[in-house]
Each structure stands twice: as structure tokens, then as C-alpha cells.
């Protein structure tokens, strides 16, 4: 039985209408209807209120967590649990925008490229689960997210120019949040200290773990050596990355390139942006690179 079906069964066993349950939960009736029919996954607050109203401490909250995790690769679930409870996250992304900041259309294009034979319905379900991860910014103690994005990811046309334009526009808007720090590591900065993406997660008690991915699995490493090395690498990346203001300026310039439909015009704009980056970024610096295999989460 799905989460929505469980809510409907509990409501009907008490002889309540949807309007009555909505009143008890302090939610709107249309929202209750969508949850019961499975058209919308309940928010964490909705599940918590259900536990209060039905006298089931933690039952619906746990049920919702399982619903969120359903459909994700088993190797990715440990990271999802870490992300939900994290106090802070530092992410370095190299090939595409990190999952939690992806727009629905961008995420759809990413999933479609990796799963060409999947149905539109399943792809859409994955997209919805990805977008739901943003709930960490709506908590009473919002997640603090720091993202360093390698510049080529801005130029990779995921889903087409319209999708990229909307994605970059969202990144600009997200950068205005006091809980999100977004920086771009420009090509002009030379070789990055690490070539593979990675994520540092800080728990509520201050402990940190490192999360990395290969093509087929993810790995959580809480060893002191691995965490210390990743933390040092992230600080070097942060030093060589553009400032928040310059990063937003670069993103806006790339966004302008996607407004030009003629291929040659876009190529010329990209070349001009390269000159822009060389002028605004830090001076290139050769860094000894310790390459480690890995790939960004799907």
C-alpha cells in the first residue's frame, strides 16, 4: 500500500472527509487529495502532522522517507539520508550541475540521456524525487550548501538551449539565497587539484564524510585521511574559483550565448566569453594533480 493509500485508509477508518482531515492537518483539501491519489508526494511536514493527528509517532514520517528513497539506486540511498540530515554540504561538480540545483527539464534531460529506454512516466518520477531534495532548504535550520562548478558544465548543452538558459537562470536565482554559495572554477585557472567530482557532508554534530561516485556506484568514506584530503582539495578549489559575484557574471554571459540560435554566432560568443574569463579569473597556476576515478551522481 502506498503512502497516499495509507493516509486515505486512516482517514476513512475515522469516518473523516478529506476536508475534515485537511482541517486537522492545517493543509488545504486539494493538497490532501493529491497526496491520497499519489499525484504528489507528501512533504515532511505533512507526514509529521499525520503522525500527530493519527497518534502514530514516527510511522508516517518513516513511511514518507521510504517513499522518497524508492526508485533510487541502492548505492545512492546512503547519500540521500546524509543529505537530509546534513548541516552543511560542499560539492564540486565537473560535468553537470549538481542534482539538488537542477531544474526539472535539465534533470529530465540528464535521466533521459542515461536511460534511453525508460518510459516517460518513470523518468518523470525520478525528476520529481530530485526536485523534492530541495526540502532541505525549507527546514527550520536550512542546509548550508557550497557548490563549485567547473566551467565546461555551463557550456555543455544539456537538453538544448532553452533548457540550459532556464537552468542557468535558476543558478543565478539560487545564488541569491543566504544558504547557497555558488562559485565557478574557470578554465583559465589551469588544472584543478582534483579532476573528479566529490561531496563533503557535515552532519549536525560536526563530523564530516566524503561521498564520491563511479559510473555504477557511490561510496561514503568517513576515514579521517580521506576527509582531510578532500577538505584541503576543496579549499584549494575555492581559492582558484571565481568570486561569487564574478561567478554570477560568467553564468549570465553564458546564458546570453544560449539566446543565439545561429551556431556560428554561438561559437563566436563562446570565444568572446573565454576572453572574458581570462580577464576576470585568477592567474593560472600549475597544481600537481592527484587523479581519482569518479563520476557525479545521476
Secondary structure, DSSP 8 states (H G I E B T S, - for coil): --HHHHHHHHHHHTT--HHHHHHHHTS-HHHHHHHHHTSS---HHHHHHHHHHHT-TTHHHHHHHHHHHTTS-HHHHHHHHHHHH-SEEEEEESSS--GGG--HHHHHHHHHHH-TTS-HHHHHHHHHHHHHGGGGGSSTT--EEEEEEETHHHHS-SS-HHHHHHHHHHHHHHTTSTTEEEEEE-GGG-S-S-SS-EEEEE-TTS-EEEEEE-SS-EEEE--HHHHHHHHHHHHHHHHHS--HHHHHHHHHHHHHHTT--SHHHHHHHHHHHHHHHHHHS-----------------
